Amino acid sequence: MADGLTVPVAGLAAAVSSAAVIVTAGLAEIVVGAIAMALGASGRAHRGRHYAAERPREDWEIDNLHQREVEEVAEILRGYGLQGERLASAVAAITADRQRWLNFMMRFELGLEEPDPKRAPVSAGTIAAAYLGRRPHSAGALYDAAAHR
């Protein structure tokens, strides 16, 4: 979303001689980019909460709906082409270890992976540095374009 504004702001620099308008447009682009980054972070936080809510439910199902959960493992593996003895062997291997079974169900039944809490600050810093690191160049180019009109 924010990157889509870079070209119009650059076009504005070519069309408008007022540096204030160009700088204001550039700052607006930075604000919109920050909002887009915040929305992305919010979505990742929501997925982490979703994982935390679903894991106990899946754990309960392994205890209380055991045979159904075994069949769900088999159904998932059939989707990958396993059948016969290979299917039975893979199902037995997965369901023999409770944590492996629970992790398998979270990932392949629900499509959820456990979020790494150490990864969030690193990811946020990387995104911020990449986003903000390229903006001064854009702002400088816009300002130069306006100044040389």
MDTraj code that builds the backbone (N, CA, C; nanometers):
import mdtraj as md
import numpy as np

residues = "MET ALA ASP GLY LEU THR VAL PRO VAL ALA GLY LEU ALA ALA ALA VAL SER SER ALA ALA VAL ILE VAL THR ALA GLY LEU ALA GLU ILE VAL VAL GLY ALA ILE ALA MET ALA LEU GLY ALA SER GLY ARG ALA HIS ARG GLY ARG HIS TYR ALA ALA GLU ARG PRO ARG GLU ASP TRP GLU ILE ASP ASN LEU HIS GLN ARG GLU VAL GLU GLU VAL ALA GLU ILE LEU ARG GLY TYR GLY LEU GLN GLY GLU ARG LEU ALA SER ALA VAL ALA ALA ILE THR ALA ASP ARG GLN ARG TRP LEU ASN PHE MET MET ARG PHE GLU LEU GLY LEU GLU GLU PRO ASP PRO LYS ARG ALA PRO VAL SER ALA GLY THR ILE ALA ALA ALA TYR LEU GLY ARG ARG PRO HIS SER ALA GLY ALA LEU TYR ASP ALA ALA ALA HIS ARG".split()
xyz = np.array([
    [0.0825, -0.1181, 0.0000],
    [0.0000, 0.0000, 0.0000],
    [0.0874, 0.1251, 0.0000],
    [0.1838, 0.1341, 0.0862],
    [0.2670, 0.2538, 0.0953],
    [0.3534, 0.2689, -0.0281],
    [0.4064, 0.1573, -0.0798],
    [0.4926, 0.1676, -0.1968],
    [0.4164, 0.2194, -0.3172],
    [0.2867, 0.1995, -0.3192],
    [0.2050, 0.2508, -0.4276],
    [0.1969, 0.4023, -0.4279],
    [0.2330, 0.4667, -0.3188],
    [0.2290, 0.6124, -0.3124],
    [0.3595, 0.6767, -0.3565],
    [0.4653, 0.5994, -0.3630],
    [0.5951, 0.6567, -0.3968],
    [0.5942, 0.7184, -0.5360],
    [0.5384, 0.6482, -0.6320],
    [0.5355, 0.6989, -0.7696],
    [0.4494, 0.8243, -0.7810],
    [0.3257, 0.8267, -0.7241],
    [0.2490, 0.9517, -0.7319],
    [0.3195, 1.0699, -0.6656],
    [0.3878, 1.0471, -0.5536],
    [0.4586, 1.1568, -0.4877],
    [0.5728, 1.2048, -0.5767],
    [0.6418, 1.1130, -0.6421],
    [0.7481, 1.1524, -0.7348],
    [0.6891, 1.2298, -0.8527],
    [0.5733, 1.1868, -0.9007],
    [0.5050, 1.2593, -1.0076],
    [0.4646, 1.3977, -0.9631],
    [0.4235, 1.4079, -0.8373],
    [0.3871, 1.5371, -0.7805],
    [0.5075, 1.6309, -0.7815],
    [0.6244, 1.5756, -0.7533],
    [0.7465, 1.6570, -0.7522],
    [0.7726, 1.7163, -0.8898],
    [0.7384, 1.6409, -0.9922],
    [0.7598, 1.6913, -1.1276],
    [0.6550, 1.7947, -1.1671],
    [0.5346, 1.7848, -1.1080],
    [0.4239, 1.8709, -1.1479],
    [0.4085, 1.9962, -1.0624],
    [0.4593, 1.9951, -0.9407],
    [0.4358, 2.1051, -0.8469],
    [0.5690, 2.1707, -0.8127],
    [0.5678, 2.3003, -0.8062],
    [0.6925, 2.3696, -0.7749],
    [0.7066, 2.4008, -0.6262],
    [0.6040, 2.3745, -0.5461],
    [0.6081, 2.4064, -0.4037],
    [0.6757, 2.2938, -0.3258],
    [0.7900, 2.3240, -0.2653],
    [0.8607, 2.2239, -0.1849],
    [0.7747, 2.1796, -0.0674],
    [0.6950, 2.2693, -0.0097],
    [0.6109, 2.2340, 0.1052],
    [0.5102, 2.1261, 0.0681],
    [0.4494, 2.1353, -0.0492],
    [0.3528, 2.0345, -0.0938],
    [0.4225, 1.9005, -0.1131],
    [0.5397, 1.9039, -0.1724],
    [0.6127, 1.7798, -0.1992],
    [0.6577, 1.7140, -0.0693],
    [0.7097, 1.7936, 0.0230],
    [0.7539, 1.7389, 0.1517],
    [0.6346, 1.6852, 0.2290],
    [0.5214, 1.7564, 0.2267],
    [0.4007, 1.7096, 0.2947],
    [0.3556, 1.5767, 0.2366],
    [0.3565, 1.5649, 0.1052],
    [0.3176, 1.4392, 0.0408],
    [0.4143, 1.3270, 0.0788],
    [0.5429, 1.3581, 0.0833],
    [0.6414, 1.2577, 0.1239],
    [0.6211, 1.2121, 0.2672],
    [0.5915, 1.3063, 0.3560],
    [0.5647, 1.2705, 0.4959],
    [0.4378, 1.1871, 0.5072],
    [0.3367, 1.2216, 0.4274],
    [0.2132, 1.1419, 0.4275],
    [0.2427, 0.9988, 0.3849],
    [0.3297, 0.9832, 0.2877],
    [0.3676, 0.8491, 0.2423],
    [0.4363, 0.7711, 0.3531],
    [0.5190, 0.8378, 0.4306],
    [0.5875, 0.7722, 0.5428],
    [0.4863, 0.7301, 0.6490],
    [0.3887, 0.8158, 0.6789],
    [0.2854, 0.7822, 0.7781],
    [0.2034, 0.6627, 0.7306],
    [0.1638, 0.6637, 0.6045],
    [0.0860, 0.5517, 0.5505],
    [0.1685, 0.4230, 0.5554],
    [0.2963, 0.4327, 0.5247],
    [0.3830, 0.3152, 0.5326],
    [0.3928, 0.2616, 0.6737],
    [0.4038, 0.3519, 0.7715],
    [0.4100, 0.3088, 0.9120],
    [0.2809, 0.2405, 0.9528],
    [0.1680, 0.2931, 0.9070],
    [0.0389, 0.2305, 0.9381],
    [0.0328, 0.0912, 0.8772],
    [0.0783, 0.0776, 0.7537],
    [0.0784, -0.0532, 0.6889],
    [0.1659, -0.1525, 0.7655],
    [0.2810, -0.1067, 0.8128],
    [0.3689, -0.1943, 0.8905],
    [0.3021, -0.2346, 1.0227],
    [0.2336, -0.1398, 1.0865],
    [0.1649, -0.1698, 1.2128],
    [0.0528, -0.2706, 1.1906],
    [-0.0203, -0.2578, 1.0810],
    [-0.1260, -0.3542, 1.0514],
    [-0.0685, -0.4934, 1.0285],
    [0.0462, -0.4996, 0.9630],
    [0.1113, -0.6292, 0.9437],
    [0.1533, -0.6914, 1.0753],
    [0.2070, -0.6102, 1.1648],
    [0.2475, -0.6604, 1.2968],
    [0.1261, -0.7048, 1.3764],
    [0.0176, -0.6320, 1.3642],
    [-0.1056, -0.6685, 1.4344],
    [-0.1566, -0.8040, 1.3870],
    [-0.1487, -0.8273, 1.2566],
    [-0.1915, -0.9569, 1.2025],
    [-0.1069, -1.0708, 1.2549],
    [0.0235, -1.0471, 1.2658],
    [0.1119, -1.1522, 1.3197],
    [0.0810, -1.1784, 1.4666],
    [0.0501, -1.0741, 1.5424],
    [0.0155, -1.0921, 1.6839],
    [-0.1141, -1.1717, 1.6964],
    [-0.2096, -1.1440, 1.6084],
    [-0.3363, -1.2174, 1.6104],
    [-0.3130, -1.3658, 1.5828],
    [-0.2247, -1.3976, 1.4875],
    [-0.1950, -1.5381, 1.4592],
    [-0.1324, -1.6067, 1.5803],
    [-0.0494, -1.5332, 1.6554],
    [0.0099, -1.5902, 1.7763],
    [-0.0959, -1.6225, 1.8804],
    [-0.1934, -1.5327, 1.8968],
    [-0.3034, -1.5581, 1.9910],
    [-0.3894, -1.6741, 1.9432],
    [-0.4093, -1.6828, 1.8120],
    [-0.4886, -1.7920, 1.7552],
    [-0.4214, -1.9263, 1.7836],
    [-0.2900, -1.9310, 1.7663],
    [-0.2149, -2.0531, 1.7940],
    [-0.2313, -2.0917, 1.9409],
    [-0.2151, -1.9940, 2.0297],
    [-0.2246, -2.0204, 2.1740],
    [-0.3632, -2.0698, 2.2126],
    [-0.4662, -2.0236, 2.1442],
    [-0.6032, -2.0675, 2.1741],
    [-0.6310, -2.2069, 2.1189],
    [-0.5746, -2.2380, 2.0037],
    [-0.6041, -2.3658, 1.9382],
    [-0.5253, -2.4833, 1.9945],
    [-0.4055, -2.4597, 2.0449],
    [-0.3225, -2.5709, 2.0915],
    [-0.3880, -2.6507, 2.2052],
    [-0.4435, -2.5862, 2.3093],
    [-0.5089, -2.6653, 2.4139],
    [-0.6305, -2.7440, 2.3628],
    [-0.7023, -2.6853, 2.2678],
    [-0.8179, -2.7562, 2.2114],
    [-0.7718, -2.8810, 2.1361],
    [-0.6660, -2.8680, 2.0587],
    [-0.6135, -2.9822, 1.9844],
    [-0.5584, -3.0881, 2.0803],
    [-0.4952, -3.0442, 2.1868],
    [-0.4448, -3.1353, 2.2893],
    [-0.5610, -3.2142, 2.3519],
    [-0.6698, -3.1439, 2.3812],
    [-0.7894, -3.2080, 2.4377],
    [-0.8449, -3.3123, 2.3404],
    [-0.8477, -3.2796, 2.2126],
    [-0.9002, -3.3729, 2.1133],
    [-0.8166, -3.5002, 2.1052],
    [-0.6845, -3.4876, 2.1188],
    [-0.6001, -3.6071, 2.1167],
    [-0.6370, -3.6995, 2.2321],
    [-0.6653, -3.6419, 2.3501],
    [-0.7056, -3.7226, 2.4657],
    [-0.8468, -3.7779, 2.4531],
    [-0.9396, -3.6956, 2.4114],
    [-1.0814, -3.7304, 2.4199],
    [-1.1443, -3.7796, 2.2903],
    [-1.0831, -3.7540, 2.1794],
    [-1.1318, -3.8000, 2.0488],
    [-1.0175, -3.8720, 1.9775],
    [-0.9524, -3.9578, 2.0532],
    [-0.8273, -4.0211, 2.0108],
    [-0.8361, -4.0840, 1.8719],
    [-0.9318, -4.1717, 1.8508],
    [-0.9388, -4.2442, 1.7237],
    [-0.9690, -4.1501, 1.6074],
    [-1.0531, -4.0514, 1.6316],
    [-1.0817, -3.9535, 1.5266],
    [-0.9555, -3.8762, 1.4879],
    [-0.8746, -3.8429, 1.5884],
    [-0.7503, -3.7693, 1.5619],
    [-0.6495, -3.8564, 1.4858],
    [-0.6448, -3.9861, 1.5193],
    [-0.5578, -4.0783, 1.4448],
    [-0.6017, -4.0814, 1.2984],
    [-0.7332, -4.0878, 1.2761],
    [-0.7849, -4.0904, 1.1395],
    [-0.7566, -3.9589, 1.0666],
    [-0.7580, -3.8470, 1.1380],
    [-0.7251, -3.7191, 1.0755],
    [-0.5795, -3.7166, 1.0290],
    [-0.4895, -3.7759, 1.1074],
    [-0.3490, -3.7856, 1.0653],
    [-0.3413, -3.8656, 0.9361],
    [-0.4108, -3.9791, 0.9336],
    [-0.4101, -4.0640, 0.8140],
    [-0.4679, -3.9889, 0.6938],
    [-0.5743, -3.9143, 0.7138],
    [-0.6369, -3.8393, 0.6052],
    [-0.5411, -3.7332, 0.5485],
    [-0.4708, -3.6657, 0.6364],
    [-0.3743, -3.5646, 0.5917],
    [-0.2649, -3.6311, 0.5093],
    [-0.2129, -3.7422, 0.5578],
    [-0.1045, -3.8114, 0.4877],
    [-0.1507, -3.8720, 0.3558],
    [-0.2768, -3.9170, 0.3499],
    [-0.3307, -3.9657, 0.2225],
    [-0.3272, -3.8537, 0.1178],
    [-0.3503, -3.7333, 0.1624],
    [-0.3448, -3.6178, 0.0725],
    [-0.2063, -3.5968, 0.0125],
    [-0.1044, -3.6523, 0.0767],
    [0.0327, -3.6447, 0.0256],
    [0.0711, -3.7713, -0.0509],
    [-0.0264, -3.8586, -0.0747],
    [-0.0029, -3.9769, -0.1563],
    [0.0359, -4.1028, -0.0815],
    [0.0404, -4.0986, 0.0511],
    [0.0741, -4.2208, 0.1257],
    [-0.0469, -4.3133, 0.1297],
    [-0.0174, -4.4426, 0.1244],
    [-0.1237, -4.5424, 0.1353],
    [-0.0648, -4.6749, 0.1816],
    [-0.1521, -4.7634, 0.2200],
    [-0.1118, -4.8980, 0.2595],
    [-0.0204, -4.8986, 0.3812],
    [0.0841, -4.9834, 0.3731],
    [0.1764, -5.0016, 0.4849],
    [0.2547, -4.8743, 0.5162],
    [0.2919, -4.7997, 0.4141],
    [0.3647, -4.6743, 0.4374],
    [0.2781, -4.5748, 0.5143],
    [0.1506, -4.5688, 0.4806],
    [0.0582, -4.4810, 0.5519],
    [0.0472, -4.5253, 0.6977],
    [0.0262, -4.6539, 0.7202],
    [0.0124, -4.7057, 0.8567],
    [0.1388, -4.6799, 0.9380],
    [0.2550, -4.6966, 0.8763],
    [0.3823, -4.6738, 0.9453],
    [0.3997, -4.5262, 0.9814],
    [0.3672, -4.4376, 0.8890],
    [0.3808, -4.2939, 0.9155],
    [0.2837, -4.2489, 1.0243],
    [0.1593, -4.2969, 1.0200],
    [0.0609, -4.2623, 1.1230],
    [0.1091, -4.3105, 1.2591],
    [0.1605, -4.4327, 1.2648],
    [0.2106, -4.4878, 1.3909],
    [0.3281, -4.4054, 1.4439],
    [0.4176, -4.3633, 1.3563],
    [0.5341, -4.2849, 1.3987],
    [0.4919, -4.1482, 1.4528],
    [0.3990, -4.0843, 1.3858],
    [0.3547, -3.9517, 1.4298],
    [0.2789, -3.9610, 1.5612],
    [0.1880, -4.0557, 1.5726],
    [0.1035, -4.0643, 1.6923],
    [0.1729, -4.1300, 1.8116],
    [0.2924, -4.1837, 1.7913],
    [0.3659, -4.2465, 1.9015],
    [0.4242, -4.1423, 1.9977],
    [0.4487, -4.0224, 1.9493],
    [0.5057, -3.9163, 2.0322],
    [0.4042, -3.8026, 2.0401],
    [0.3529, -3.7788, 2.1614],
    [0.2440, -3.6830, 2.1783],
    [0.2790, -3.5420, 2.1278],
    [0.3977, -3.4917, 2.1603],
    [0.4355, -3.3576, 2.1154],
    [0.4476, -3.3517, 1.9634],
    [0.5061, -3.4543, 1.9046],
    [0.5175, -3.4587, 1.7585],
    [0.3780, -3.4620, 1.6967],
    [0.2879, -3.5416, 1.7568],
    [0.1509, -3.5533, 1.7084],
    [0.0798, -3.4186, 1.7186],
    [0.0918, -3.3543, 1.8328],
    [0.0275, -3.2248, 1.8537],
    [0.0831, -3.1202, 1.7566],
    [0.2139, -3.1172, 1.7405],
    [0.2754, -3.0231, 1.6460],
    [0.2305, -3.0508, 1.5026],
    [0.2213, -3.1778, 1.4682],
    [0.1756, -3.2174, 1.3343],
    [0.0341, -3.1674, 1.3097],
    [-0.0546, -3.1887, 1.4067],
    [-0.1941, -3.1469, 1.3910],
    [-0.2046, -2.9944, 1.3825],
    [-0.1270, -2.9250, 1.4629],
    [-0.1318, -2.7791, 1.4582],
    [-0.0895, -2.7291, 1.3196],
    [0.0141, -2.7885, 1.2672],
    [0.0665, -2.7394, 1.1391],
    [-0.0136, -2.7879, 1.0198],
    [-0.0428, -2.9176, 1.0139],
    [-0.1013, -2.9739, 0.8921],
    [-0.2534, -2.9781, 0.8943],
    [-0.3141, -2.9849, 1.0116],
    [-0.4610, -2.9792, 1.0161],
    [-0.5079, -2.8344, 1.0208],
    [-0.4453, -2.7544, 1.1073],
    [-0.4918, -2.6179, 1.1291],
    [-0.4117, -2.5124, 1.0526],
    [-0.2954, -2.5500, 1.0003],
    [-0.2138, -2.4540, 0.9264],
    [-0.1483, -2.3503, 1.0163],
    [-0.1207, -2.3873, 1.1417],
    [-0.0628, -2.2935, 1.2378],
    [0.0743, -2.3424, 1.2823],
    [0.1675, -2.2491, 1.2924],
    [0.2994, -2.2816, 1.3458],
    [0.3225, -2.1982, 1.4702],
    [0.3915, -2.2564, 1.5665],
    [0.4175, -2.1861, 1.6918],
    [0.5039, -2.0634, 1.6657],
    [0.4550, -1.9467, 1.7075],
    [0.5357, -1.8259, 1.6874],
    [0.6571, -1.8258, 1.7787],
    [0.7667, -1.7741, 1.7283],
    [0.8890, -1.7628, 1.8071],
    [0.8885, -1.6245, 1.8718],
    [0.8746, -1.6166, 2.0054],
    [0.8662, -1.4859, 2.0706],
    [0.9916, -1.4007, 2.0527],
    [1.1061, -1.4644, 2.0294],
    [1.2300, -1.3887, 2.0073],
    [1.2339, -1.3288, 1.8671],
    [1.1523, -1.3813, 1.7790],
    [1.1549, -1.3375, 1.6400],
    [1.0829, -1.2038, 1.6198],
    [0.9814, -1.1746, 1.6996],
    [0.9001, -1.0539, 1.6792],
    [0.9821, -0.9248, 1.6847],
    [1.0635, -0.9020, 1.7888],
    [1.1402, -0.7771, 1.7901],
    [1.2430, -0.7682, 1.6772],
    [1.3023, -0.8814, 1.6433],
    [1.3995, -0.8827, 1.5341],
    [1.3295, -0.8491, 1.4021],
    [1.2128, -0.9110, 1.3802],
    [1.1363, -0.8857, 1.2592],
    [1.0919, -0.7402, 1.2522],
    [1.0427, -0.6869, 1.3640],
    [0.9989, -0.5469, 1.3668],
    [1.1151, -0.4535, 1.3361],
    [1.2301, -0.4806, 1.3954],
    [1.3475, -0.3974, 1.3700],
    [1.3937, -0.4047, 1.2260],
    [1.3905, -0.5235, 1.1695],
    [1.4305, -0.5415, 1.0300],
    [1.3381, -0.4652, 0.9365],
    [1.2080, -0.4791, 0.9599],
    [1.1100, -0.4099, 0.8755],
    [1.1259, -0.2589, 0.8897],
    [1.1395, -0.2117, 1.0133],
    [1.1536, -0.0672, 1.0358],
    [1.2796, -0.0134, 0.9694],
    [1.3904, -0.0848, 0.9849],
    [1.5163, -0.0383, 0.9260],
    [1.5071, -0.0370, 0.7734],
    [1.4482, -0.1416, 0.7179],
    [1.4352, -0.1470, 0.5726],
    [1.3415, -0.0389, 0.5223],
    [1.2322, -0.0196, 0.5924],
    [1.1339, 0.0800, 0.5492],
    [1.1888, 0.2216, 0.5636],
    [1.2395, 0.2521, 0.6812],
    [1.2876, 0.3871, 0.7060],
    [1.4204, 0.4147, 0.6347],
    [1.4997, 0.3121, 0.6168],
    [1.6299, 0.3284, 0.5530],
    [1.6216, 0.3732, 0.4095],
    [1.5161, 0.3394, 0.3423],
    [1.5061, 0.3806, 0.2019],
    [1.4319, 0.5123, 0.1860],
    [1.3633, 0.5579, 0.2899],
    [1.2848, 0.6805, 0.2796],
    [1.3686, 0.8084, 0.2692],
    [1.4774, 0.8227, 0.3421],
    [1.5521, 0.9478, 0.3275],
    [1.5988, 0.9719, 0.1843],
    [1.6309, 0.8647, 0.1132],
    [1.6740, 0.8802, -0.0252],
    [1.5591, 0.9329, -0.1102],
    [1.4398, 0.8764, -0.0882],
    [1.3227, 0.9216, -0.1635],
    [1.2915, 1.0665, -0.1308],
    [1.2927, 1.1011, -0.0017],
    [1.2611, 1.2382, 0.0387],
    [1.3641, 1.3353, -0.0177],
    [1.4890, 1.2972, -0.0144],
    [1.5939, 1.3833, -0.0684],
    [1.5773, 1.4048, -0.2175],
    [1.5433, 1.2993, -0.2893],
    [1.5229, 1.3114, -0.4336],
    [1.4042, 1.4022, -0.4625],
    [1.2990, 1.3895, -0.3848],
    [1.1816, 1.4741, -0.4042],
    [1.2145, 1.6197, -0.3740],
    [1.2872, 1.6410, -0.2661],
    [1.3224, 1.7775, -0.2281],
    [1.4125, 1.8420, -0.3334],
    [1.5104, 1.7622, -0.3824],
    [1.5996, 1.8133, -0.4872],
    [1.5224, 1.8488, -0.6126],
    [1.4251, 1.7647, -0.6465],
    [1.3450, 1.7910, -0.7669],
    [1.2686, 1.9213, -0.7517],
    [1.2144, 1.9445, -0.6322],
    [1.1384, 2.0676, -0.6080],
    [1.2305, 2.1891, -0.6040],
    [1.3468, 2.1733, -0.5482],
    [1.4403, 2.2857, -0.5323],
    [1.4963, 2.3311, -0.6666],
    [1.5045, 2.2397, -0.7622],
    [1.5627, 2.2739, -0.8912],
    [1.4586, 2.3163, -0.9939],
    [1.3413, 2.3438, -0.9508],
    [1.2347, 2.3861, -1.0438],
    [1.2409, 2.5328, -1.0683],
])
top = md.Topology()
chain = top.add_chain()
for i, resn in enumerate(residues, 1):
    res = top.add_residue(resn, chain, resSeq=i)
    for name in ("N", "CA", "C"):
        top.add_atom(name, md.element.get_by_symbol(name[0]), res)
traj = md.Trajectory(xyz[None], top)
